[in-house]
């Protein structure tokens, strides 16, 4: 399994980062989130939208789903088959609202929304995922595949890290940040017990600019941390 960090940024522009988007390549190609900048990053990675086999949206904030409609339109223009879009609860209602804002696309785009409950598993080819409800300001989910967790946006809590060794995790907040809907270094270190490696993304500028101190702090708590840039590739 190969992981490609298409976008590692947040809802404010800095560092020439695209907003959050992760590509999973195995016997199928799965796109997890698609914030603004995703389509350019897909092109830079030499993947066309018509090569995607499924899309997973962790939650419906624009820095995680802003290009969903554009991707579906590109697939329609390429005469692609229907694609499954896996979402937490509320996905169908959100898509109805999006289409009502662009009514010329109604009944043209080929997709099926599949709302996933916490604890429910789903498969795309040989890739098997399990959804877990996360702690964010709207209905949200992280996904686990094997011993890897992709957190989406959340504060850290112990149940999120059961049976995983590696995490692709948000670190929105710097030290002292209020970890109610997002993660701070202290919140992560306290709860992510047993994690061997953390790939930290979705960092607002204060946290990103302090990332070396965050890495040193987490190392003292037994967690090795890296901060991947856009288009970094990992092999699992």
N, C-alpha and C positions, 0 to 999 in steps of 0.2 A: 504494500500500500504506500502510495506517495501522497504527501501533503504539500500543497503549494499555497503560500501566503500571498494571495492576490492583493489584498488591501489590509493594512494593519493600523489604519488611522481611526480618527474619531469624527465627531460632528463639526469640529472647527478645522480649518485648513492649516496645516503646518508640516514642514519636513517633506513636502512633495509626496505625501502618503495618500493613497486612495482610502476610502472608507472601508469598513470591515467586509471582507470576503475571503473565503477559504475554499480551495478546490481539493477534492479527494479523488485520486485516480487509482483505480484497481481494475477489476474486470468491467466496471462501469465508471462513469465520470459524474460525480455529484458535487454540486455547488452549494456551499453552506453560507448563506447570507449574500447580499449583493448591494452594498451601499454604493454611493456615487463614486465612479471611477472603475467599477468592475469590468465594464465592457472593454475599456482600453487595456486593462491588465490582462484580460483574456486574450486579446489580440497579441499583446507582447509575449504571452506564453504560448502562442500559436495554437490556441483552442478557439474554435468557432462556436457560436451559441447553438448551432444545430448538432454539435457533438455532445451536448449535455444530456444525461439520462434522467436526472432528477434534480430538484432544487429543494433545499431545506431552509426555512426562514425561522430563526430563533425567536424573533419578535418583530412587531411592526412599528419600529422607529426608523426614520428615513435613512439614518446612517447604516442600517442593516438591510434595508429593502428598497432603497430609493430607485434602483434601476431594474426592479422586477418587471414592471410594465414594459420598459424598453427592451429587455431581453425577450419577453414573450412576443412583443411586436416583431423583433428581428427574426424570431423563429417562424412566425406567421408569414413574413415576407420571403422566407427561405422554404416555405411549404413543408414545414416539419410536422411530425406526428405530435399527438397530444403528450404533454409531459406532466408527471406528478409533481405537485408542490406540497411538501409536508410542512405543517405549521402547528403552533399551539392553538388552543381554542380561540375563536373569533376570526380565523383566517378567511372564511367564506364571506363574512360581513365586510371585512376590510377590502377584499377584492371587489366586491360589489360597489363599494364607495369609490374605489380607484377607477373602476370602469365608468361609473356615472359621471366622473369628472372628465372622462375622455370617451364620450358615447360613440364616437366613430369606430371604436374597437370592440364594442359589444357584439357578441356572436361571431367574432373573427378569430380571436386568440384561442389556441388549443391547449388547454391545461385542465387539470383536475386538482382541486384543493382537497387535501387529506389532513384533517385536524387530528392531532395525536394527543392522547391523554398521557399524563405523567405515569411512568412505569411501563408504558406500552412500547413494544418493539415493532420495527418495520425493516424491510429489506429492499435493497436495490441491487439486483444481481446477487453476487456473493457477499456484498457488504451488508452487515446487519447492525442496526442502530437501536439504541434504547433512549427514549426521551425521559428527562427528569425536570420537574417544575423548578424554576429558579426564582430568586428573590429580586424582582425588579419593579419598576413603577407601573408596568402593565403586564398582562399575561405573557409569560416568557418561558422558554425551555432551553436547557442544554442538551447535548446529545453525547452518548457514549458509544464507542465502537472498539471492541477488544478491550485493552487496558488504557485507552486514550479517551479523554474528555475534552470536548469543545464547549466552553462554558456559556457562550453568549454573554449578555450583560447580567450581572448578578452581584450581590454581596456573597461572601464565602460563608458556607455552613457545612458541618461535618458530613452530613448524608450525601452531599454532592460528590464526595471523593471516595465513596465506597467502591472497592474493586477496580480502581484505576491507579496507574503508576505515573502516567504522563498527562499533562494538561496543556491545552492551548487556552489561555485564560486572560480575561480582561484585567487590567490594573489601571483603572481610570484615575485613582486618587493617589496623591502623595501622602507622606506620613502625616498623621493627624486628621486625615479626611474622614468625614462622617460616612461610615460604611453601611448605609441603609439600603440603597439600591445599586451600589457599585462597590468595588473591592479596593481596600487600602492595603499597604504592606502588612500592617499589624493584624488586620482582619484575616488576611490570607495565611500568615504564619501560624495564627492561632487555630485555624480550622483545617488546613490542608495537610493533615497528618498522614505520613506515609507516601507523599508524592516525591518521586525521584527527580523529575525534571519538569520545569515549568517554562513554557514559551509564552512570554507576556506581551500582549498587544493591547490595542484600544486604550492607549495612554494619553491623557490630556497633557498639554505642554509642561506643567509643573512636575508631574510624575516622570514624564519622558526625560526631561532635562536632569532629573535626579536618579536616573535608572541605575547608575553604578552603585550608589549608596543603597538603593533598594536591593540590588543583587547581593551586596555584602551582608545586609541584614538578613535576607532569606537564607544565605549560606550558613549563617550561625544557627539557624533553625532547621538545618538539614535539607534544605531545598535548593537545588541548583537551578539558576534562572538564566535564560537567554532572552534577547529582545530582537526577534526577527524583523527584517525590513521587507518591504513589498518584493514579491517574486522569489523569496527564499524557498528552497525545496528541501523537504525532509523525507527520508525513507524509513518506514516502519515495517 
